[in-house]
């Protein structure tokens, strides 16, 4: 039996070429995997940092005698919704009150917020003093948790008689909102005697990029101006 040396050499070359291609493919896959791991770690760090940071805003109080026909009630965990609520109140010269609830600025606080939002569990809340008796329109402001208003806002609505009052819902978020959840919130408002007017959603950005505070407030002013033209100021 004779051995064709040229054929053997050619096969050996093919085997070597196949091994080289396999090594290249494995190297590329390893690079993609490492990149994904680093990106995941960076995202986790970014979320941890953002979730433990409160971004303050300029304080607000009504100039002179406040507008008695409007009021702003808000919940804010990281300060963005607070800035929006203060801008809304400033635009109307309206009284404002903050809802307080126990959702710490930590991963455990974030986990509790997500869990409560998914389950529809309402937290214990306290609210700053505010006289709502003369208010004809109440602006409710909060972040969006799991595509719906934050649970402290639901708790506030559930605890208050809204008879004869118009309700404007304003939410902020990095993702989106779910219309079915907004519809359910409107149903609860109606159940409490209120008239749900509209929902304004203010997108802050995405997890890797954020609008500046001034950009967010500019969006707030534009949408408030549009609302007041369409629905008239209270």
Secondary structure, DSSP 8 states (H G I E B T S, - for coil): ----HHHHHHHHHHHHHHHHHHHHHHHHHHHHHHHHHHHHHHHHHHHHHHHT----------SSS-EEEEEEEE--SSSHHHHHHHHHHHHHTEEEEEEEE---SSHHHHHHHHHHHHHT----EEE-----TT-SEEEEEEEEETTEE-HHHHHHHHTS--TT-EEEEEEEESS---HHHHHHHHHHHHHTT-EEEEEEEEE-B-SS-B--HHHHHHHHHHHHHHHHHHH---
